[in-house]
Structure formats: structure tokens, C-alpha cells
Amino acid sequence: MDHNLKIFDNRIIILYVLNTSSKPLTLDNILNLCSEFEDITYFDICSYIENLKASNYIKQTHENNTTLYELTELGYSILQELLELIPGVNLYNLRKMIQKNITQVKKDYSIDTIIIPIKSEEYKVSCYIKDGNDELLNICMYAGNKDQARKISKNWNENAENIYNKLIEMMAKD
């Protein structure tokens, strides 16, 4: 019985990890976020994900040859109920570990911009995507004024992945 309870607790961790993310996660993202848990292995996580999918607590989608996982409404509801059963100290430690690892995952993959003043009311906007130390894309654009530079920056941050995928599609076309 204790082993089943441990597995159940670890499934809660997977649900919690998916809930803390602002976007669907890959298996690698989930692994990185769970790296501090000594008793959860790669094979355990794969098993938990399959079980949670079968229970309709999470859903799997495919986007640009990448498998992504996210909570379903049922998964969110069950997580909220189960979180009330976790003692405060354990929940605090879980949040602390996940938050520490989310910071590392964000460092590994980042989308951002840098607004560079050229002259009075002329700017350059460097829009980039980095994966760890590798720069996947860096587009430098001219902006006629500060407002336009801010809009470019905002739109890049909201749409970078779509823009990147469209560029790859267009550039790799036969």
C-alpha cells in the first residue's frame, strides 16, 4: 500500500508541474523540473504521464515534431482537490523545488528582445531565441520610434515561436 501511495504522490507532482507552467511542456521540461526528486526516474515519469493521459488528467498534443503535455480541466480539478490533502510543509517544499527548477528551465530556453537606441527617436530591436548557450535565431530590426520598438518587442515575445516556425518553413522550402 505504501508503494501505491508513493506513486500516487508522484503523479500529483507531475500534475503540479504542468499546472505551474504557463504553457504546455515537453517530456524534457518535465524531467528538468523533477530533477530534484531523487526517487523519480525518467521511466517513472513516462509511466506517470501515460497513466495520467489514460485517466484524462493530462492531454498530449503534437506541435512541430514536438510532443507537449498539459493539464485538462479534469486534471486541474483533481489537482485542486488533492492539494488540500498535502500537508503544508510538503506543499511548501514542492513549490520551492519546482520554482528553483523553473528558473533553470527558463535559462535553458529563452525568448526576448533588446531595444537599442541608434539616434534620437531611432531604434534597433534585436529579437532572439536561445536554447541554452545556443542562439537559434536573432533578427535585428529597425524601428522608427520608441513606440514602434516597444510594439515589435511585445509582438516578438508573444509570437516568437510561430514566427520562428514560419521562417524555418519558408527558408527550408524546396
PyMOL commands that set and color helices and strands:
alter all, ss='L'
color gray80, all
select helices_A, chain A and resi 2-20+27-33+42-54+73-83+88-108+146-171
alter helices_A, ss='H'
color red, helices_A
select strands_A, chain A and resi 58-63+66-71+109-119+122-131+134-143
alter strands_A, ss='S'
color yellow, strands_A
deselect
rebuild
show_as cartoon
